[in-house]
Amino acid sequence: MSPKSSSQANDSGHGYALSEKTSQTDDQRIKDVTPLPPPEHLIRFFPIRGTPIEALVGDTRKRIRRIMNGKDDRLLVVVGPCSIHDPAAALDYAKSNLPAGMARSETIGIAVNKWASHNPRAAWQWSEANLSGPLKEQAFTDVLVGWTRKAPAAASQWLASTGYNSQPLINAVATTWAEQSPQSAAAWAASLSNPESSHTALVSVASEWTAQHPKEAAEYFTPEISKPDGATLASPIVENWGTTDPVATSIWVSQLAPGPG
């Protein structure tokens, strides 16, 4: 197919010719089309036999084969969106073949996080079934961070349904949600039925919110600070706001109502 001429275009001078349109929504702003040659043509037009490129590809494949067969102790890292068509298989491989330690933990964390962006429930369920101890909790945290960035309400509901309420998991939802909508995150934190979990979440929200908009966060949390455990809510606000505007922070602190006791 050759590029379309102006005589082939539709009445507006853009898009497909009437004879080629399949609907009224077909690429209305396309002026012309230049098809790319198929791969077999490129192979014939630009042969690599006997070139440094052929040697590079061949040597790289040999090195990878040696690593995969355990004859080379280097770590092989495959990067790119095409790397994990089957996240469960990739995670099984990392769990079974990488030695325990930072490399395996980080590899599993990356894979779980990517999986969670597409299918967080499956990523969580795989982690629950195949991991244990700190590695499992870290995987859960990675799932919640990725899930909360995409759908915070759904992520928080899922966490509640699992019965897990450890501080790292609560913080993962609270902090990530507060990055996007601190008031919504604070409302969720305040609604938690477990007082300890609720307070943990509120402190995380206060810390993240103050890092972005300290005065706004201080005004929101001022009524809460006079309640029991309110001092722990004030701490992240003072720490973050005091770094950027110590005068305003001092004035705010001086105006706080005394706490109980």
N, C-alpha and C positions, 0 to 999 in steps of 0.2 A: 504494500500500500504506500502510495506517495502522499506527501503533505496535501491537505485539502486546499483547493484554490478558493478564491472569493466567490466564484460562481456556484460552488458546492454548498456554501454556507446558507444558513436560514435567512429569513427576512431581516433580522437584526444585524446580519454580518458576522455572527458568532455561532459556535456550536456545530452540531452535525447537520448534514443535509437532510431535507425532509424524508428522503428515501431511506436514510440510515437510522432515523430516530425510532426508538422503541417506546418512548413515552415523552410527555411534556417536561419531564424532569431531567432528561439526558443532558449532562454537561453544557449548560447554557453559555458559559463564559469561555469555552475553548475556541480559539481562533483557527488553529490547525493542529494536525497530529503527525508526528514523525515516529514511526515504529522503530524500536530497537532491533538490531539483527539478532537472530537466535544464537545460543551458545555454540552450536556446531559450526556456524559461519566464523565466529571469532576464533575458534580453535584453528580453522584452516587459514584465516587471514593473518593470525599472529601466532605461529607455532613457537613452542618453547623448547623443542628438542635440541639438546646440545647447548642450551643457554644457562647462565647462572641461576635463572628462576627455576629451571628444572632441577638443578642440583640442590637449591635451597629447599624446595618442597620435598624432594626425596630424602634429604638428610634430616629434615624436621620430622618426617614420618618415622624414620628409624629411631630417632631420639625418643619420640613419644612411645614407640613400641617397647623400647628398653625400660622406660619408666613404668609402663603398665605391667611389664613382666617381672618387675622387681630387680632388674639388673642395673638400674640407675636410681640412686637414693634421692634425687631431686624431686621437688613437689611440682606436679603439673596442674596448672590453673587454666581452665577454659573460660573465656570471658565473652559475653555477647548474648543477645536475645535468643539466638538459636541454640544456646548451650543446653537448655533444659526444656525439652519437649515433654519429658515425663518426669515431673518433680519428685514423685515418690521413688522412682528408680534412682535418680540422682542422690536423694537423701539416703537410700539404702546403701548405695555405693560408698558415700562419705562415712556412714556409720560403721560399715564393715571393713573398709580398706584403709582409712586414714588412722594413724595412731592417735591415742587419746592425748588431748592437749589443746593448745590454742588454735592450731590449724584446723582440727576437726570441728571445734566449737564454732569458729568463725565461718567455716564453710557451710555447716548446717544452718547457722543463723542467716546467712545470705540466701540460701536456697529456700528456707521456710518463709522468709520475708517476701521473696518474689512470688512464691506460691500463694501466700496470703493475699496478695494484691488481686489475684484472680479467683481463688477459691479458699477463703479463710477457714471455713468449717472443715474442709478436707485437710488443710495444713495442720489445724489444731488436732484433729482426730488422729492423724499420723503421728504427731509428736506425742500424744497421750499414749498411744499403743506401742511406740518403739523407743522412747527415750525415758530416762529416769534421772532423779536427783537434780542438781543444778542445771544440767544441760536441758532437761525438760522444761524447767521454769524459764530458762532463757529463751527457749523456742516459743513458749507460750507468750512471753513478752514481745518477741519479734512479730508474732502473728497479730497481737493486739495493736501494736504500733502501726503496722501496715493497714490493718482493718479500720482503725479509728481515723486514720487520715482520709479514708475513702467513705466510711459510713459510721460515724461515731455512735449514733443511737443504736444501731444494730450491734456494734461491737460491745457496747456496755450491756445490752440485753443478753448477749451470748455469755459474757463473763458472769452475769448474775445467775444464769441458768446452769452453769457448770458447778457452782458451789465453791469455786476457788476464790479466796479473798486475801491472798498474801499481799504484802505491801508493794513489791515490785509490779505486780499485775494491776493493782489499783492505780499506782503511779503512772503506769504506761498509758492507760486510758485517760486519766485526768490531765496529765501534761500534754499529751498529743492533742486532745480535744481543746484544751485551753489555747493552744497555738492558733486554732482556727476560730473558735467562738468561746471566749472565756466565760461569758455570762451563762451560756448553755452548759458549759462544763461545771460551773459552780452550782447551778441548779441541780444537775445530776448528782454531784457530790453530796449536796445537802439532803437529797432524797434517799440516800442509801440507808437501809434499815439498821445495819450494824454501826453503832456509834463510833467505834474505833476506825472502821473502814471509811466512814463519812469524814471523820476528822483528817485522816491521812490524805484523802482525795482533796479536801479543801485546802490543805497546806500546799499540795502540789500545784493546784490551780492558782493559788495566791502567788506562789513563786514565779510561775510562768507568766501570769498576767502582769505582775509588777515589772518583769523584765521587758515587757512590751510597752505598757501604759501604766506607769507607777501611780500617778495621781488618781486615775480612774479606778484602779484596783484598791487603793487605799480607801477611797470613798465607799466602795462597795462593801469592803470587809470591816469597816469601822464598827457597825452595830454588833458584829460577831465577836469582836475582840474583848468586849466587856463580859462575855460569857465564860464559864469554866473552860480551861485550856485555851483561852483566847490568846495568851501570850505566844503560843507556838504559831499562831496565824500572823501575829505582828512581826515575828522574827524575820521571815523571808522578805516581807515588805520593807522593813528597815534596812536589811542587808542590801537589797537590790536598789532601792530608791536612794539610799544614803550614798551609794557610789556615784550616782549621777547628779543628785541635787541634795546635798546634806542640809542646806538651810531649810528647804521645804519639808524635808523629812523631820527635822527637829521641831518645826512648828506643828506638824501633824501629831507627833508623839506627845507634845506638851498639851494638846487639846483632847487627848484620849481620856475617856472616863475611867476612874480607877476600877480595876477588876475586883472580883469577889475575894474576900479575905484580905 
